[in-house]
């Protein structure tokens, strides 16, 4: 039996697989000449694939003349104990043309670069669950899990793979504060019909609304009780507590009575109606100090468990039933029982085909850990609290988790589970059986993380002769104004580089470890690890107007390089045309592009679209994440839009219409808490750049057409 079978072999509908004896036998005639399926011509299938029976039972006995299970001769073909490797990675599905199951490969899907009948846009089709991915975060608090999840989400969404974070802490805070709790689709199925419609419509329930109980029953009211069974299922007698949690066994005889059961209230417009079995204290918001995470606090443990399983249900609803490609389960998941519980639920709801990758973040650097803890004090759990008391309380919380913490390792390897362990934000990486295209993309991205302070500048080339003529594309040279801009930019960047080094030296001189209460921003431990002047790279495209914009940077002080990946979007047949010519001569193409600009590709040899640009500059993004040096990218409008969309996490619909005019310099500084953004505009009167403190990226007003 497969080692992962401990998590269940249920199919997508939650039904256990039929034993081999229950499957219909195929006669010799059937095998040699299968009957044609009904309406095969209409379905576009010539004939069904032969039925493949998967073995989920114990290994069959060895053949009488076999040696060590290999077989006495090459002609021996004993029944395999499990499917071959391609079948292990594929989903067994029913052929639409008949009753014969077919094997679907879990191949790559890249928006803009691949397409099929079920996925004309290159996105993963809803039915291809085997190509989707669930990422389960693992690690103690203040280890950078949320930082990692946000960066991975930003990267995968930028690649147009729909990715979403499902954070247990957010739901836990809502539940413990009594502000209401969003119910997942799985939870809605257990809600009485009298309330389901109101919940689905987002209506506010009356003040006597029934209460959602955690492993308990409603005390009464005008509505039917909302009976939520244990998230682990009624067959499971143990409740795995971990929100981060510790393991705690609740036998049926010791199940809390309704009077003692914690309640998560549905939003109500007024005070809660009292019930005979409750008092006002039970309805008050719960204290979420370190004691809330103590395993002996059964009430809090049940809330954390319910919130975790509800959050996982939300994730599976989105990935399995919806159009999501990657769901990230963001919680500590620091105990082995919790991780077993997660895998059990995933296999029960999604079957064996859904790919699961565990990602653990470990901090061995004491300075980095201290900095992470300081960042936690500005989070929602300690908002408005005294920083000294808050830090002490948070360290108590971490100590509680450490008592039951089980890192990824032996168990996952024994059960062939995919995982990657990230130590000190990329200083060291350990991976095990990483499978699938999306999982490989995620791990490759994680390999290039670093927190080194640095500047990344993005700008368009100076004004070109084609800009003056109103033409798109082409390879013209700079105009007089463009050359003036290039000279001013070289002077300005040189000045900013020197000021940044002065600021860094000041930070190093005033950095103290550990940080003290009242520090506005926790110091970045990487500031103290470098004393030499940072290198500065200047990257341009291979088009004349971009190369000429970088010509005034001294080769002794800057590493100047041209990259074809930074070239402007190729307009195919439209290269060299004006906006008016495109609108009048190619009206149909103009309207097609306007309707879906991000997916549109220009016709003709070499014609590109924004999705092509995204995939073209993916190596540039990974290199910017990997390198610790400063970098200036002198590129073009479409490429600048795509670069800014990545660093600012812009939505898909905003990328192709982002306002990105000539004369703008965008400054980005990666920080432990995100990306700091500044904008500068060239002032031709002063021949210098003005800082725009209130500048916000926005969509441009729709012109007749733009590239």
C-alpha positions in Angstrom: 0.0 0.0 0.0 1.2 3.5 -0.8 2.6 5.3 2.3 0.3 8.2 1.6 -2.7 6.0 1.9 -2.9 6.8 5.6 -4.4 10.1 4.5 -7.2 8.4 2.5 -7.8 7.3 -1.0 -11.1 9.0 -1.5 -12.0 10.4 -4.9 -13.1 14.0 -5.6 -16.6 13.4 -4.4 -15.4 12.1 -1.1 -16.3 8.5 -1.8 -13.8 5.7 -1.0 -12.5 3.8 -4.1 -14.2 0.6 -5.0 -12.2 -2.6 -4.3 -10.7 -4.4 -7.2 -13.3 -7.2 -6.8 -16.1 -4.7 -7.3 -14.8 -3.5 -10.7 -16.4 -5.1 -13.8 -14.2 -7.7 -15.3 -13.2 -7.5 -19.0 -13.5 -10.6 -21.1 -10.8 -11.6 -23.5 -13.0 -10.5 -26.4 -13.5 -7.2 -24.7 -9.7 -6.6 -24.3 -8.9 -7.6 -27.9 -11.7 -5.6 -29.5 -13.3 -3.0 -27.3 -16.7 -1.8 -28.5 -16.8 1.8 -29.9 -18.2 4.4 -27.6 -21.5 6.0 -28.2 -21.4 9.2 -30.2 -17.6 8.9 -30.5 -17.5 10.9 -33.7 -19.4 13.7 -32.1 -17.0 13.8 -29.1 -14.0 13.9 -31.4 -12.6 10.6 -30.0 -11.7 7.6 -32.3 -11.8 5.0 -29.6 -11.6 4.8 -25.8 -8.4 4.1 -24.0 -8.2 0.6 -22.4 -9.3 0.4 -18.8 -6.5 0.6 -16.3 -7.1 -0.9 -12.9 -5.1 0.7 -10.1 -4.0 -1.5 -7.2 -4.6 0.0 -3.8 -4.5 -3.2 -1.8 -1.6 -5.1 -0.4 1.2 -6.3 -2.7 0.4 -9.5 -4.6 2.4 -12.7 -3.7 5.5 -13.3 -5.8 5.3 -15.5 -8.8 6.4 -19.1 -8.2 9.5 -18.8 -10.3 10.4 -15.2 -9.4 13.6 -14.2 -7.7 13.3 -11.3 -5.2 10.1 -10.3 -6.9 11.9 -9.5 -10.2 10.7 -12.5 -12.2 12.4 -15.5 -13.7 12.5 -14.3 -17.2 12.0 -11.1 -19.2 8.8 -12.5 -20.6 7.2 -12.5 -17.1 4.7 -9.8 -16.7 3.2 -10.1 -13.2 0.5 -7.7 -12.1 2.1 -4.6 -10.8 1.6 -3.7 -7.2 1.0 0.0 -8.1 0.7 2.0 -11.3 3.8 3.0 -13.3 5.3 6.4 -12.6 3.3 8.3 -15.3 0.1 7.0 -13.7 1.1 8.0 -10.2 1.2 11.6 -11.4 -2.0 11.5 -13.4 -5.6 11.7 -12.6 -7.9 8.8 -13.3 -10.9 10.4 -15.0 -13.9 9.3 -17.1 -13.7 9.7 -20.8 -16.5 12.0 -22.1 -17.0 9.6 -25.0 -17.7 6.5 -22.9 -17.4 4.8 -19.6 -13.7 4.1 -19.9 -11.5 6.0 -17.4 -8.6 7.9 -19.0 -5.4 9.2 -17.5 -4.8 12.9 -17.6 -1.2 14.1 -17.5 -0.3 16.8 -15.0 1.6 18.8 -17.6 2.5 22.5 -17.5 0.1 25.3 -18.2 1.5 28.8 -18.8 -0.9 31.6 -19.6 0.0 33.1 -23.0 2.4 30.3 -24.0 0.2 27.2 -23.9 -3.4 26.4 -24.8 -5.8 23.5 -25.3 -9.5 22.8 -25.7 -10.1 22.9 -22.0 -7.7 25.8 -21.4 -7.6 28.2 -24.4 -5.9 30.9 -22.4 -3.2 28.6 -20.9 -4.6 28.7 -17.3 -5.1 25.5 -15.4 -8.6 24.2 -16.1 -10.9 23.6 -13.2 -11.0 19.8 -13.9 -7.2 19.5 -13.9 -6.8 19.2 -10.1 -3.6 17.3 -10.5 -1.9 20.4 -12.0 -3.0 22.6 -9.1 -1.0 23.1 -5.9 -1.7 23.6 -2.2 1.2 25.1 -0.2 1.1 24.5 3.5 3.4 26.8 5.6 5.2 25.4 8.6 7.2 27.1 11.3 7.2 28.8 14.7 5.9 32.4 15.0 8.2 35.2 13.8 10.0 33.0 11.3 8.9 35.0 8.3 6.1 32.7 7.1 3.8 35.5 6.1 6.6 37.4 4.4 7.3 34.3 2.3 3.7 33.7 1.5 3.1 37.3 0.3 6.2 37.2 -1.9 5.2 33.8 -3.4 1.7 35.0 -4.0 2.9 38.2 -5.7 5.2 36.2 -7.9 2.7 33.5 -8.9 -0.1 36.0 -9.5 2.3 38.1 -11.6 2.9 34.9 -13.7 -1.0 34.8 -14.1 -1.4 31.7 -11.9 -4.3 32.6 -9.7 -2.9 32.4 -6.2 -4.5 33.3 -2.8 -3.4 33.2 0.8 -5.7 31.7 3.4 -4.5 32.9 6.8 -5.7 31.1 9.9 -4.7 33.9 12.2 -7.1 36.4 10.5 -10.1 34.1 11.0 -9.0 33.2 14.6 -8.9 36.9 15.5 -12.3 37.5 14.1 -13.7 34.4 16.0 -12.1 35.2 19.3 -13.2 38.9 19.2 -16.8 37.9 18.6 -17.0 40.0 15.4 -18.5 37.3 13.3 -17.1 34.5 11.3 -17.3 33.8 7.5 -18.6 30.4 6.7 -17.0 28.3 4.0 -19.0 26.4 1.4 -18.5 23.2 3.3 -19.8 24.9 6.4 -22.8 26.3 4.5 -23.9 22.8 3.6 -24.3 22.1 7.3 -26.4 25.3 8.0 -30.2 24.9 8.1 -31.9 26.1 5.0 -33.7 28.8 7.0 -30.3 30.6 7.5 -28.3 29.5 4.5 -29.8 31.9 2.0 -29.2 34.8 4.4 -25.6 33.8 4.9 -25.0 33.4 1.2 -26.6 36.8 0.5 -24.4 38.4 3.2 -27.4 39.6 5.1 -27.1 40.7 8.7 -28.8 38.2 10.9 -31.2 39.5 13.6 -29.9 39.8 17.2 -31.5 36.5 18.1 -29.6 34.7 15.3 -28.5 31.1 16.0 -24.9 30.8 17.1 -22.2 28.8 15.4 -20.9 26.5 18.0 -17.6 24.7 18.0 -18.1 21.0 18.7 -21.4 22.0 20.5 -25.1 22.7 20.1 -27.2 25.8 19.9 -29.1 26.7 23.1 -32.2 27.7 21.2 -33.7 30.8 19.6 -35.9 31.6 16.7 -33.8 29.7 14.2 -32.7 26.1 14.0 -29.3 25.4 15.6 -26.2 25.4 13.5 -24.7 22.1 14.4 -21.1 22.0 13.2 -19.5 18.6 13.7 -15.8 18.2 14.6 -13.6 19.4 11.8 -11.8 16.1 11.9 -15.1 14.2 11.2 -17.2 12.2 13.6 -15.0 9.2 13.1 -12.1 11.0 14.6 -12.2 11.2 18.4 -9.2 13.5 18.7 -9.1 17.2 18.2 -5.8 18.4 16.8 -5.2 21.8 18.3 -2.7 24.1 16.6 -3.2 27.4 15.0 -1.2 26.9 15.5 -1.6 24.2 17.9 -0.8 21.6 20.4 -2.3 18.1 20.3 -5.1 17.5 22.7 -7.3 14.4 22.8 -11.0 14.8 23.7 -12.8 11.5 24.2 -16.5 11.4 23.6 -17.1 11.2 27.4 -15.2 14.3 28.0 -16.7 16.4 25.2 -17.5 19.9 26.7 -21.1 20.4 27.5 -23.1 23.0 25.5 -23.0 25.3 28.5 -19.2 25.4 28.4 -18.8 25.3 24.6 -17.1 28.5 23.1 -19.3 30.4 20.6 -18.3 32.2 17.5 -21.1 34.7 16.9 -22.6 35.5 13.5 -22.7 39.3 13.0 -25.7 40.8 14.7 -26.9 44.5 14.8 -27.4 44.6 18.5 -26.7 42.9 21.8 -26.9 39.2 21.8 -30.1 37.7 23.2 -29.4 35.9 26.5 -30.0 32.2 26.7 -30.6 30.0 29.7 -27.3 28.2 29.2 -25.0 31.1 28.7 -23.9 34.2 30.5 -22.5 37.5 29.3 -18.9 36.4 30.0 -19.0 33.7 27.4 -20.0 36.2 24.7 -17.2 38.7 25.5 -14.2 38.9 23.3 -11.5 36.4 24.3 -8.1 37.6 25.5 -5.5 36.6 22.9 -2.4 36.9 25.0 0.0 34.0 25.3 -2.5 32.1 27.5 -4.8 31.9 24.5 -2.3 29.6 22.8 -1.8 27.4 25.9 -2.9 23.8 25.1 -4.6 23.6 28.6 -7.0 26.4 27.5 -9.6 24.0 25.9 -11.9 26.8 24.9 -9.3 28.7 22.9 -7.9 25.4 21.5 -11.3 24.5 20.1 -11.6 27.9 18.5 -8.2 27.6 16.9 -9.0 24.2 15.6 -12.3 25.2 14.2 -10.8 28.3 12.5 -8.0 26.2 11.0 -10.3 23.6 9.5 -12.7 26.3 8.2 -9.8 28.1 6.6 -8.6 24.9 5.0 -12.2 24.3 3.7 -12.2 27.8 2.2 -8.9 27.0 0.5 -10.1 23.7 -1.0 -13.4 25.3 -2.1 -11.4 27.8 -4.1 -8.8 25.3 -5.5 -10.9 22.2 -6.2 -14.4 23.7 -6.9 -13.3 27.1 -8.2 -10.7 28.4 -10.6 -7.8 28.8 -8.2 -4.4 27.4 -9.2 -2.5 27.8 -5.9 -3.8 28.0 -2.4 -1.4 28.9 0.4 -2.4 27.7 3.9 -0.7 30.2 6.2 -0.5 29.0 9.8 2.2 27.6 12.1 1.2 24.0 11.5 4.1 23.2 13.9 2.9 19.9 15.2 2.8 16.5 13.5 -0.8 15.8 14.4 -1.9 19.1 12.8 -0.1 18.3 9.6 -1.6 14.8 9.5 -5.0 16.4 10.0 -4.4 18.8 7.1 -3.4 15.9 4.8 -6.4 13.9 5.8 -8.8 16.6 5.0 -7.1 17.4 1.7 -7.2 13.7 0.6 -10.8 13.3 1.7 -12.0 16.3 -0.3 -9.6 16.4 -3.3 -8.3 12.8 -3.6 -4.8 11.7 -4.2 -4.1 13.9 -7.3 -3.9 17.3 -5.7 -0.3 18.3 -5.2 0.7 19.4 -1.7 4.0 21.2 -0.9 5.0 21.9 2.7 7.2 25.0 3.1 9.0 25.4 6.5 10.7 28.6 7.5 13.5 28.3 10.1 15.4 31.1 11.7 18.8 30.2 13.2 20.1 33.8 13.0 19.4 35.3 16.4 19.5 38.9 15.1 17.1 38.1 12.3 14.8 36.4 14.8 14.8 39.4 17.1 14.1 41.7 14.2 11.1 39.5 13.1 9.8 39.6 16.7 9.9 43.3 16.7 7.9 43.4 13.5 5.3 41.2 15.1 4.6 44.0 17.7 3.1 46.2 15.0 0.7 43.4 13.9 -3.0 43.1 14.7 -2.5 41.0 17.8 -0.5 43.7 19.6 -1.9 46.9 18.1 -2.0 49.7 20.6 -0.2 47.6 23.3 2.8 48.6 25.4 5.8 47.4 23.3 7.7 46.0 26.3 4.8 44.0 27.6 3.8 43.0 24.1 7.3 41.6 23.4 7.4 39.7 26.6 4.0 38.2 25.9 4.9 37.3 22.4 8.1 35.5 23.6 5.9 33.5 26.0 3.7 32.5 23.0 6.7 31.3 21.1 7.9 29.3 24.1 4.5 27.5 24.2 4.8 26.5 20.5 8.4 25.4 20.9 7.4 22.7 23.5 5.4 20.8 20.8 7.2 21.9 17.7 8.1 19.1 15.3 10.1 20.3 12.2 9.6 18.7 8.8 11.8 15.7 8.2 11.6 12.0 9.0 7.9 11.5 8.9 7.5 13.4 5.6 10.3 11.5 4.0 9.0 8.1 5.2 5.6 9.0 3.6 7.0 10.5 0.3 5.6 13.9 1.1 6.9 17.0 -0.8 8.6 19.6 1.3 11.1 22.4 1.2 12.8 23.8 4.3 14.1 27.4 4.1 16.7 28.5 6.7 17.4 32.1 7.4 15.4 33.4 4.4 17.4 31.5 1.8 20.8 31.0 3.4 20.2 27.3 3.3 17.6 25.3 1.5 16.6 21.6 1.9 14.0 20.1 -0.5 12.4 16.6 -0.8 10.5 15.1 -3.7 9.3 18.4 -5.1 6.8 17.4 -7.8 4.8 19.4 -10.4 5.3 22.4 -12.5 3.9 25.0 -10.1 5.8 23.5 -7.1 9.0 23.7 -9.1 8.4 27.3 -10.0 7.7 28.2 -6.3 10.8 26.4 -5.0 13.0 28.0 -7.7 11.7 31.4 -6.7 12.4 30.6 -3.0 16.0 29.7 -3.9 16.6 33.3 -4.9 15.4 35.1 -1.7 17.5 37.6 0.2 16.8 40.5 2.5 19.9 42.6 1.6 19.1 46.3 1.5 19.4 47.7 -2.0 17.8 50.1 -4.5 16.0 49.1 -7.7 15.3 51.8 -10.1 12.9 51.6 -13.1 12.6 54.1 -15.9 11.7 54.4 -19.6 14.3 55.6 -22.1 14.6 59.2 -23.0 12.4 60.7 -25.7 13.1 59.1 -29.1 12.5 60.4 -32.6 9.7 57.9 -33.0 8.1 59.3 -29.9 8.2 62.8 -31.5 6.6 61.3 -34.7 3.9 59.4 -32.7 5.0 56.0 -34.0 5.1 52.8 -32.0 7.9 50.3 -31.9 10.8 50.8 -34.2 14.5 51.3 -33.3 15.0 55.1 -33.5 17.6 57.2 -31.7 17.1 59.7 -28.9 15.9 63.2 -29.6 17.7 66.2 -28.2 15.3 66.2 -25.2 16.0 62.5 -24.7 19.7 63.0 -24.6 19.2 65.8 -22.0 17.2 63.4 -19.9 19.9 60.7 -20.1 22.6 63.1 -18.8 20.4 64.4 -16.0 19.5 60.8 -15.0 23.2 59.7 -14.7 23.9 62.7 -12.5 20.8 62.1 -10.3 21.5 58.4 -9.9 25.1 59.1 -8.9 23.9 61.6 -6.3 21.3 59.2 -4.9 23.8 56.4 -4.7 26.1 58.5 -2.5 23.2 59.6 -0.3 22.1 56.0 0.2 25.6 55.0 1.3 25.6 57.8 3.8 22.3 56.7 5.1 23.5 53.1 5.4 26.6 54.2 7.4 24.3 56.1 9.7 22.0 53.1 10.2 25.0 50.9 11.0 26.3 53.4 13.5 23.0 53.6 15.3 22.0 50.0 15.1 21.7 48.3 18.5 21.0 44.7 19.3 18.7 43.8 20.7 16.4 46.7 19.5 14.8 48.7 22.3 11.2 49.5 22.9 10.2 52.5 20.9 12.2 51.8 17.8 10.1 53.1 15.0 11.3 50.4 12.6 13.1 47.2 13.6 16.7 47.3 12.2 17.5 45.1 9.2 20.3 42.7 10.4 21.8 42.8 6.9 22.7 46.4 7.4 25.5 45.5 9.8 27.0 42.7 7.6 28.5 44.9 4.8 31.0 47.7 4.9 32.1 48.0 1.3 30.6 50.2 -1.4 27.7 48.3 -3.1 28.0 47.6 -6.8 25.5 49.3 -9.1 24.2 47.6 -12.3 22.7 49.6 -15.2 20.6 47.4 -17.5 19.2 48.6 -20.8 17.4 46.9 -23.6 19.2 46.2 -27.0 17.3 49.0 -28.7 19.1 52.2 -29.6 17.0 54.6 -27.5 17.5 52.5 -24.4 21.3 52.0 -25.0 21.8 55.7 -25.6 19.9 56.5 -22.4 22.6 54.6 -20.4 25.6 56.0 -22.3 26.5 58.6 -19.6 27.1 56.1 -16.8 30.8 55.7 -16.1 32.0 52.1 -16.8 34.4 52.3 -13.9 31.7 53.0 -11.4 28.7 51.1 -12.9 28.2 47.7 -14.5 26.4 48.6 -17.7 24.8 45.8 -19.7 22.2 45.3 -22.5 19.5 42.7 -22.2 17.2 41.6 -25.0 14.6 40.6 -22.4 14.1 44.3 -21.7 13.2 45.1 -25.3 9.9 46.8 -26.1 6.8 44.7 -26.9 7.0 43.7 -30.6 4.0 45.1 -32.4 4.3 42.7 -35.4 2.7 44.2 -38.5 2.0 47.4 -36.5 5.7 48.3 -36.0 6.4 51.8 -37.1 2.7 52.9 -37.5 1.1 55.8 -35.8 -1.9 55.6 -33.5 -4.2 57.0 -36.2 -3.0 54.5 -38.8 -3.7 51.6 -36.5 -7.1 52.9 -35.6 -8.2 53.4 -39.2 -6.3 50.7 -41.1 -6.6 47.9 -38.5 -9.9 48.7 -36.9 -10.7 45.1 -36.1 -7.4 44.4 -34.4 -7.7 47.7 -32.5 -11.1 46.7 -31.1 -9.8 43.2 -30.2 -6.9 44.6 -28.3 -9.1 47.1 -26.4 -11.5 44.3 -25.3 -8.7 42.3 -23.6 -5.4 44.1 -23.7 -3.5 41.8 -21.3 -4.2 38.7 -23.5 -4.0 40.3 -26.9 -1.0 39.4 -29.2 -0.1 41.6 -32.1 -0.4 39.8 -35.5 2.5 39.2 -37.8 6.1 37.8 -37.4 7.4 38.4 -33.9 4.2 39.9 -32.7 3.9 39.9 -28.9 1.4 40.5 -26.1 1.8 41.4 -22.4 1.8 37.7 -21.4 4.8 37.2 -23.7 6.6 40.1 -22.0 5.8 38.6 -18.6 7.4 35.3 -19.5 10.3 37.0 -21.3 11.4 39.0 -18.2 10.8 36.3 -15.7 14.6 35.6 -15.5 15.1 39.3 -14.9 12.7 39.3 -11.9 14.4 36.2 -10.4 17.8 37.9 -10.8 16.6 41.1 -9.2 15.5 39.0 -6.2 18.8 37.1 -6.0 21.3 39.9 -6.4 22.3 42.1 -3.5 23.5 45.1 -5.6 21.7 48.2 -6.7 20.2 48.1 -10.2 18.8 50.6 -12.7 16.6 49.2 -15.5 16.2 51.5 -18.6 13.5 50.0 -20.6 10.2 50.7 -22.4 6.6 51.3 -21.5 5.2 47.8 -21.7 8.2 46.3 -19.8 8.2 49.0 -17.2 4.5 48.3 -16.6 5.1 44.6 -16.1 8.1 45.3 -13.8 6.1 47.7 -11.6 3.2 45.3 -11.6 5.4 42.7 -10.0 7.0 44.8 -7.3 3.7 46.5 -6.4 1.5 43.4 -6.7 -0.9 45.0 -9.2 -4.1 43.3 -10.3 -4.2 41.6 -13.7 -6.6 44.2 -15.1 -4.3 47.1 -14.2 -1.1 45.9 -15.7 -1.6 46.8 -19.4 -3.2 50.2 -18.7 -0.7 51.4 -16.1 0.2 55.1 -16.5 3.9 55.0 -17.1 5.0 58.2 -19.0 8.4 59.3 -20.1 10.4 61.3 -17.6 9.5 59.2 -14.6 12.0 57.4 -12.3 10.6 54.8 -9.9 12.6 53.8 -6.8 12.0 50.5 -5.0 13.7 49.3 -1.9 12.9 45.7 -0.7 12.3 45.6 3.0 11.5 42.8 5.5 7.9 44.0 5.6 7.4 44.7 1.8 8.7 47.1 -0.9 9.2 50.8 -0.2 8.1 52.8 -3.2 9.1 56.4 -4.3 8.5 58.3 -7.5 10.6 61.1 -9.1 9.7 63.2 -12.1 12.2 64.9 -14.4 11.9 68.7 -14.3 13.4 70.1 -17.6 13.5 73.6 -16.2 15.8 72.6 -13.3 17.4 69.8 -15.4 16.9 67.6 -12.3 14.3 65.3 -10.7 11.5 66.3 -8.2 10.4 63.9 -5.6 6.6 63.2 -5.6 5.7 62.1 -2.1 2.0 61.6 -2.8 2.5 59.8 -6.1 0.3 56.7 -6.6 0.4 54.3 -9.5 -2.8 54.5 -11.5 -4.4 53.4 -14.7 -3.9 55.8 -17.6 -6.9 57.5 -19.3 -7.8 55.3 -22.3 -6.3 56.9 -25.4 -7.1 55.9 -29.0 -4.5 53.1 -28.7 -1.1 52.7 -27.0 1.4 50.0 -26.9 
